[in-house]
Amino acid sequence: MEMSGLPVSLKHVTDGEKALSYLKGIDDAELPDVILLDLRMPRMDGFDFLKERKKDPRISSVLTVVLTSSNAPRDRRMAMDLGADLFMLKPDRMEEAEELIPSLERFIRQRLEPQTG
């Protein structure tokens, strides 16, 4: 993403509870532009994170992309119903990851760049 001109700064947390705690503990100016969320996490899964995210207007305003290995239609539907902005499958191989990044980048740019017109 950096090579394509999209500035990237990552904060990695290992579960939904830590993610929620981190997001609640930072100032508005420090909120990320995008949350990449897995559904399968320890302590608080992605669904519960999305439920808690909806309760906080600051956090619910952050673009949230579910990036998961689950291809179950039920999981996709539930994640979107809980407020995810995009649902993407985790790639199995590096070649697939390289194909995923441009799509993710386009989506992020479209959502974050000011609309002209």
Backbone as ProteinMPNN parsed JSONL, in Angstrom:
{"seq_chain_A": "MEMSGLPVSLKHVTDGEKALSYLKGIDDAELPDVILLDLRMPRMDGFDFLKERKKDPRISSVLTVVLTSSNAPRDRRMAMDLGADLFMLKPDRMEEAEELIPSLERFIRQRLEPQTG", "coords_chain_A": {"N_chain_A": [[0.815, -1.191, 0.0], [1.949, 1.225, 0.744], [3.741, 1.577, -1.37], [2.057, 2.29, -3.395], [1.39, 4.81, -2.8], [-0.382, 5.233, -0.746], [-0.497, 6.266, 2.459], [0.631, 4.364, 5.197], [0.226, 3.267, 8.447], [0.569, 1.031, 10.94], [-1.161, -0.502, 13.652], [-1.074, -3.198, 15.618], [-3.116, -5.504, 17.253], [-3.966, -8.277, 19.349], [-6.479, -9.329, 19.931], [-10.076, -8.838, 20.111], [-10.889, -7.499, 22.472], [-8.58, -6.095, 23.253], [-8.325, -4.452, 21.029], [-10.653, -2.88, 21.175], [-10.254, -1.632, 23.655], [-7.893, -0.198, 23.098], [-8.818, 1.56, 21.054], [-10.773, 3.007, 22.434], [-9.191, 4.343, 24.209], [-7.704, 6.303, 22.94], [-7.165, 9.592, 21.522], [-9.446, 11.501, 19.429], [-8.07, 12.465, 17.183], [-6.158, 10.557, 16.851], [-7.441, 8.31, 16.033], [-7.699, 5.49, 13.892], [-7.744, 5.392, 10.267], [-8.761, 3.159, 9.122], [-9.998, 0.014, 10.195], [-8.838, -3.196, 10.201], [-10.267, -6.244, 10.478], [-10.469, -9.431, 11.92], [-12.695, -12.211, 12.079], [-12.393, -14.392, 13.7], [-11.081, -14.391, 16.641], [-9.305, -14.521, 19.773], [-10.779, -14.209, 23.085], [-12.528, -11.881, 22.486], [-14.515, -12.107, 19.808], [-14.714, -11.16, 16.285], [-17.391, -10.546, 15.657], [-18.513, -9.821, 18.133], [-16.869, -7.645, 18.636], [-17.717, -5.916, 16.563], [-20.362, -5.484, 17.428], [-19.922, -4.071, 19.832], [-18.54, -1.912, 18.816], [-20.547, -0.553, 17.406], [-21.887, 0.702, 19.456], [-20.421, 2.89, 20.168], [-20.1, 6.041, 19.012], [-17.747, 7.341, 18.11], [-15.945, 5.267, 17.461], [-17.503, 3.748, 15.753], [-17.546, 5.302, 13.536], [-15.247, 4.799, 12.174], [-13.885, 3.404, 9.303], [-14.405, 0.022, 8.649], [-13.053, -3.012, 7.822], [-13.681, -6.315, 7.32], [-11.541, -8.94, 7.327], [-11.144, -12.077, 6.709], [-10.966, -15.685, 7.122], [-13.292, -17.009, 6.842], [-15.78, -18.123, 4.704], [-18.417, -18.316, 4.876], [-21.743, -17.634, 4.032], [-23.532, -16.788, 6.016], [-21.831, -15.668, 7.973], [-20.765, -13.501, 6.545], [-23.107, -12.002, 6.028], [-23.947, -11.442, 8.668], [-21.761, -9.938, 9.646], [-21.865, -7.689, 7.976], [-24.41, -6.758, 8.619], [-23.891, -5.97, 11.193], [-22.438, -3.719, 10.833], [-20.001, -3.702, 9.434], [-17.94, -2.379, 6.863], [-16.87, -3.538, 4.631], [-16.381, -6.842, 3.452], [-13.967, -9.223, 3.203], [-12.191, -12.038, 1.937], [-9.518, -13.711, 3.516], [-6.452, -14.218, 1.939], [-5.125, -17.343, 0.763], [-2.655, -17.814, -0.306], [0.444, -16.108, -1.092], [0.422, -14.926, -3.618], [-2.275, -14.435, -3.969], [-2.67, -12.555, -1.976], [-1.294, -10.394, -2.992], [-2.994, -9.747, -5.058], [-5.244, -8.981, -3.678], [-4.617, -6.609, -2.324], [-4.644, -4.27, -4.13], [-7.456, -4.044, -4.575], [-8.416, -3.624, -1.992], [-7.085, -1.261, -1.427], [-8.241, 0.506, -3.355], [-10.869, 0.574, -2.422], [-10.503, 1.728, 0.126], [-9.405, 4.226, -0.566], [-11.575, 5.325, -2.027], [-13.462, 5.589, -0.024], [-12.232, 7.245, 1.847], [-11.143, 9.529, 0.638], [-11.957, 12.907, -0.073], [-15.122, 13.565, -1.516], [-15.622, 14.583, -4.822], [-17.357, 16.738, -7.057]], "CA_chain_A": [[0.0, 0.0, 0.0], [2.843, 2.375, 0.755], [4.311, 1.732, -2.702], [1.061, 2.906, -4.264], [1.171, 6.177, -2.351], [-1.325, 5.284, 0.36], [0.303, 6.214, 3.685], [0.216, 3.274, 6.065], [0.797, 3.132, 9.777], [-0.184, -0.08, 11.508], [-1.179, -0.847, 15.07], [-1.551, -4.578, 15.656], [-3.53, -6.05, 18.536], [-4.185, -9.715, 19.179], [-7.859, -9.762, 20.122], [-11.074, -7.79, 20.055], [-10.885, -6.71, 23.702], [-7.456, -5.154, 23.178], [-8.634, -3.474, 19.986], [-11.653, -1.962, 21.718], [-9.586, -0.857, 24.705], [-6.984, 0.732, 22.427], [-9.587, 2.581, 20.348], [-11.446, 3.857, 23.42], [-8.197, 5.064, 24.982], [-6.942, 7.28, 22.162], [-7.871, 10.812, 21.129], [-10.079, 11.476, 18.107], [-7.054, 12.706, 16.149], [-5.344, 9.348, 16.713], [-8.239, 7.197, 15.526], [-7.222, 5.034, 12.575], [-8.625, 5.578, 9.119], [-9.343, 1.859, 8.788], [-9.801, -1.139, 11.073], [-8.878, -4.51, 9.543], [-10.799, -7.076, 11.552], [-10.728, -10.849, 11.692], [-13.845, -12.675, 12.848], [-11.954, -15.426, 14.644], [-10.049, -13.882, 17.543], [-9.532, -14.947, 21.155], [-11.38, -13.32, 24.088], [-13.689, -11.211, 21.887], [-14.419, -12.338, 18.361], [-15.025, -10.026, 15.439], [-18.802, -10.196, 15.753], [-18.702, -9.064, 19.375], [-16.218, -6.346, 18.444], [-18.609, -5.09, 15.755], [-21.491, -5.09, 18.282], [-19.446, -3.035, 20.749], [-18.186, -0.765, 17.967], [-21.781, 0.164, 17.082], [-22.337, 1.454, 20.63], [-19.56, 4.058, 20.365], [-20.118, 6.818, 17.768], [-16.387, 7.623, 17.645], [-15.361, 4.07, 16.859], [-18.345, 3.278, 14.645], [-17.291, 6.138, 12.358], [-14.02, 4.335, 11.527], [-14.069, 2.417, 8.246], [-14.038, -1.296, 9.168], [-12.978, -4.06, 6.81], [-13.516, -7.665, 7.849], [-10.614, -9.724, 6.518], [-11.28, -13.331, 7.442], [-10.902, -16.932, 6.356], [-14.645, -17.554, 6.742], [-16.496, -17.853, 3.465], [-19.812, -18.659, 5.144], [-22.667, -16.524, 3.759], [-24.097, -16.332, 7.296], [-20.841, -14.786, 8.591], [-20.726, -12.268, 5.736], [-24.348, -11.267, 6.277], [-23.94, -10.96, 10.044], [-20.751, -8.885, 9.763], [-22.383, -6.496, 7.301], [-25.541, -6.278, 9.427], [-23.336, -5.352, 12.403], [-21.802, -2.459, 10.509], [-18.756, -3.77, 8.667], [-18.042, -1.649, 5.601], [-16.445, -4.433, 3.561], [-16.07, -8.205, 3.887], [-13.022, -9.807, 2.254], [-11.585, -13.305, 2.35], [-8.059, -13.754, 3.652], [-5.852, -15.06, 0.899], [-4.41, -18.542, 1.193], [-1.286, -17.777, -0.822], [1.003, -14.775, -1.257], [-0.028, -14.374, -4.891], [-3.624, -13.927, -3.748], [-2.537, -11.34, -1.161], [-0.892, -9.327, -3.908], [-4.178, -9.377, -5.819], [-6.204, -8.4, -2.743], [-4.205, -5.272, -1.894], [-5.204, -3.19, -4.962], [-8.892, -3.921, -4.33], [-8.552, -3.011, -0.676], [-6.614, 0.116, -1.568], [-9.263, 1.274, -4.075], [-12.004, 0.755, -1.518], [-10.113, 2.687, 1.162], [-9.299, 5.549, -1.202], [-12.916, 5.8, -2.362], [-14.185, 5.92, 1.192], [-11.552, 8.249, 2.662], [-10.843, 10.763, -0.085], [-13.136, 13.775, -0.196], [-15.889, 13.392, -2.746], [-15.669, 15.762, -5.698], [-18.399, 16.575, -8.032]], "C_chain_A": [[0.861, 1.258, 0.0], [3.412, 2.64, -0.633], [3.331, 2.404, -3.653], [0.709, 4.324, -3.815], [0.154, 6.327, -1.239], [-0.525, 5.189, 1.654], [-0.258, 5.175, 4.649], [0.976, 3.339, 7.382], [-0.054, 2.094, 10.479], [-0.062, -0.14, 13.019], [-1.812, -2.228, 15.121], [-1.934, -4.948, 17.087], [-3.999, -7.48, 18.298], [-5.611, -10.196, 19.405], [-8.793, -8.56, 20.152], [-11.12, -6.917, 21.291], [-9.769, -5.674, 23.678], [-7.718, -4.076, 22.137], [-9.606, -2.427, 20.515], [-11.04, -1.059, 22.778], [-8.665, 0.193, 24.09], [-7.769, 1.883, 21.8], [-10.291, 3.532, 21.315], [-10.456, 4.743, 24.169], [-7.412, 6.116, 24.22], [-7.819, 8.488, 21.824], [-8.465, 10.653, 19.732], [-9.056, 11.609, 16.985], [-6.201, 11.471, 15.888], [-6.133, 8.156, 16.172], [-7.729, 6.786, 14.154], [-8.221, 5.387, 11.486], [-9.404, 4.3, 8.838], [-9.033, 0.854, 9.884], [-9.886, -2.373, 10.195], [-9.191, -5.508, 10.642], [-10.974, -8.517, 11.107], [-11.959, -11.223, 12.505], [-13.438, -13.647, 13.94], [-10.772, -14.908, 15.455], [-10.338, -14.415, 18.94], [-10.206, -13.842, 21.972], [-12.604, -12.56, 23.597], [-13.574, -11.378, 20.381], [-14.845, -11.095, 17.582], [-16.478, -9.597, 15.497], [-19.075, -9.366, 17.007], [-18.023, -7.702, 19.298], [-17.129, -5.411, 17.657], [-19.823, -4.617, 16.564], [-21.087, -3.951, 19.212], [-19.093, -1.756, 19.99], [-19.406, 0.089, 17.671], [-22.245, 1.056, 18.231], [-21.558, 2.754, 20.831], [-19.483, 4.853, 19.06], [-18.718, 7.135, 17.222], [-15.823, 6.439, 16.881], [-16.195, 3.602, 15.664], [-18.155, 4.126, 13.39], [-16.051, 5.697, 11.59], [-14.365, 3.236, 10.517], [-13.567, 1.059, 8.749], [-14.17, -2.352, 8.08], [-12.754, -5.397, 7.514], [-12.664, -8.433, 6.848], [-10.474, -11.061, 7.223], [-11.169, -14.544, 6.525], [-12.287, -17.548, 6.169], [-15.302, -17.137, 5.437], [-17.985, -18.168, 3.625], [-20.717, -17.464, 4.871], [-23.268, -15.937, 5.036], [-23.148, -15.363, 7.986], [-20.756, -13.452, 7.86], [-21.94, -11.397, 6.051], [-24.348, -10.658, 7.681], [-22.947, -9.806, 10.221], [-21.255, -7.592, 9.131], [-23.558, -5.907, 8.082], [-25.052, -5.565, 10.693], [-22.506, -4.106, 12.099], [-20.463, -2.518, 9.814], [-18.972, -3.051, 7.337], [-17.683, -2.511, 4.401], [-16.094, -5.779, 4.173], [-15.18, -8.82, 2.82], [-12.469, -11.109, 2.821], [-10.079, -13.156, 2.449], [-7.507, -14.65, 2.559], [-5.116, -16.255, 1.513], [-2.938, -18.497, 0.8], [-0.845, -16.327, -1.033], [0.535, -14.132, -2.564], [-1.423, -13.778, -4.746], [-3.588, -12.652, -2.922], [-2.173, -10.163, -2.046], [-2.058, -8.861, -4.764], [-5.202, -8.661, -4.944], [-5.887, -6.935, -2.428], [-4.731, -4.164, -2.804], [-6.706, -2.981, -4.751], [-9.155, -3.23, -3.003], [-8.162, -1.538, -0.74], [-7.656, 0.987, -2.271], [-10.451, 1.575, -3.165], [-11.69, 1.814, -0.461], [-10.039, 4.093, 0.58], [-10.681, 6.137, -1.493], [-13.655, 6.279, -1.124], [-13.559, 7.079, 1.951], [-11.293, 9.563, 1.962], [-12.108, 11.593, -0.199], [-13.81, 13.581, -1.55], [-15.882, 14.698, -3.533], [-16.868, 15.622, -6.605], [-19.527, 17.439, -7.831]], "O_chain_A": [[0.536, 2.24, -0.667], [3.553, 3.794, -1.035], [3.751, 3.029, -4.627], [-0.173, 4.959, -4.392], [-0.145, 7.448, -0.829], [0.068, 4.147, 1.932], [-1.465, 5.116, 4.887], [2.202, 3.451, 7.414], [-1.268, 2.26, 10.599], [0.995, 0.132, 13.588], [-2.96, -2.404, 14.712], [-1.16, -4.728, 18.019], [-4.38, -7.844, 17.185], [-5.928, -11.347, 19.105], [-8.351, -7.413, 20.212], [-11.364, -5.715, 21.186], [-9.981, -4.516, 24.037], [-7.37, -2.914, 22.344], [-9.402, -1.228, 20.323], [-11.285, 0.147, 22.788], [-8.662, 1.346, 24.52], [-7.424, 3.048, 21.994], [-10.393, 4.728, 21.044], [-10.839, 5.783, 24.705], [-6.535, 6.761, 24.795], [-9.047, 8.408, 21.839], [-8.048, 9.793, 18.956], [-9.165, 10.941, 15.957], [-5.59, 11.349, 14.826], [-5.555, 7.108, 15.885], [-7.367, 7.638, 13.342], [-9.394, 5.645, 11.756], [-10.546, 4.338, 8.381], [-7.932, 0.845, 10.435], [-10.891, -2.582, 9.516], [-8.458, -5.605, 11.627], [-11.551, -8.791, 10.055], [-12.228, -10.598, 13.531], [-14.078, -13.71, 14.989], [-9.622, -14.975, 15.021], [-11.484, -14.728, 19.26], [-10.193, -12.675, 21.579], [-13.642, -12.602, 24.258], [-12.651, -10.856, 19.755], [-15.282, -10.104, 18.167], [-16.775, -8.407, 15.398], [-19.768, -8.35, 16.959], [-18.536, -6.717, 19.83], [-17.3, -4.25, 18.029], [-20.264, -3.479, 16.407], [-21.824, -2.976, 19.362], [-19.327, -0.651, 20.479], [-19.322, 1.317, 17.682], [-22.924, 2.058, 18.002], [-21.992, 3.624, 21.586], [-18.868, 4.394, 18.098], [-18.527, 7.191, 16.008], [-15.287, 6.595, 15.783], [-15.645, 3.115, 14.676], [-18.556, 3.718, 12.3], [-15.818, 6.165, 10.476], [-15.051, 2.267, 10.844], [-12.436, 0.952, 9.222], [-15.238, -2.556, 7.502], [-11.76, -5.582, 8.215], [-13.019, -8.56, 5.676], [-9.764, -11.169, 8.223], [-11.267, -14.428, 5.303], [-12.438, -18.51, 5.416], [-15.37, -15.952, 5.108], [-18.718, -18.273, 2.642], [-20.489, -16.386, 5.419], [-23.486, -14.728, 5.125], [-23.587, -14.348, 8.527], [-20.683, -12.397, 8.49], [-21.807, -10.2, 6.31], [-24.708, -9.494, 7.856], [-23.262, -8.811, 10.874], [-21.084, -6.516, 9.703], [-23.681, -4.687, 8.19], [-25.721, -4.666, 11.201], [-21.935, -3.505, 13.009], [-19.834, -1.478, 9.617], [-20.057, -3.11, 6.759], [-18.134, -2.25, 3.286], [-15.57, -5.845, 5.285], [-15.582, -8.93, 1.662], [-12.304, -11.255, 4.032], [-9.441, -12.555, 1.584], [-8.048, -15.723, 2.294], [-4.571, -16.183, 2.614], [-2.084, -19.065, 1.48], [-1.681, -15.43, -1.14], [0.28, -12.928, -2.609], [-1.72, -12.736, -5.33], [-4.398, -11.753, -3.146], [-2.689, -9.06, -1.867], [-2.108, -7.695, -5.157], [-5.95, -7.816, -5.436], [-6.797, -6.119, -2.283], [-5.238, -3.171, -2.281], [-7.172, -1.841, -4.752], [-10.016, -2.355, -2.906], [-8.837, -0.68, -0.171], [-7.925, 2.101, -1.821], [-10.968, 2.692, -3.146], [-12.511, 2.689, -0.187], [-10.554, 5.041, 1.172], [-10.923, 7.316, -1.232], [-14.39, 7.265, -1.176], [-14.266, 7.824, 2.63], [-11.229, 10.608, 2.609], [-13.198, 11.057, -0.397], [-13.151, 13.453, -2.582], [-16.107, 15.775, -2.981], [-17.332, 14.516, -6.882], [-20.485, 17.393, -8.602]]}, "name": "protein", "num_of_chains": 1, "seq": "MEMSGLPVSLKHVTDGEKALSYLKGIDDAELPDVILLDLRMPRMDGFDFLKERKKDPRISSVLTVVLTSSNAPRDRRMAMDLGADLFMLKPDRMEEAEELIPSLERFIRQRLEPQTG"}
